[in-house]
Amino acid sequence: MQIRARGNAFATGIGNWLVATFFAQISPIALGHIGWKYYFVFVAFNVLITFPIIFLFFKETKRVSLEDVDLLFGERALGTLPENLNKDVLGPEQVHVEARTKEEVEGTKI
């Protein structure tokens, strides 16, 4: 949970406040000097900075089970059985739960 709080603080401080303040301070000056062409600078910033960050650092969770999402962002999967569980104890009505590692989930193509 600590890394989540730090990530949210970083995203809010850098992503929202710093970039918004930068564009709020620079935009009137740039619009005064180069006019409507400044919008190309804004679009170029979004294309060159924002899109690569989203592509490289945001993990795809479409059509991924909650257990696999837990493995992507954590180190364990909820709902998996322990490794040392004796399989003879389980009756025929028990459903087998397959444990997957974090590496297996990250390597899954969707």
Secondary structure, DSSP 8 states (H G I E B T S, - for coil): -HHHHHHHHHIIIIIIIIHHHHHHHHHHHHHHHHGGGHHHHHHHHIIIIIHHHHHHHS---TT--HHHHHHHHSSS-TT---TT--TTTS-TTS-------HHHHHT---
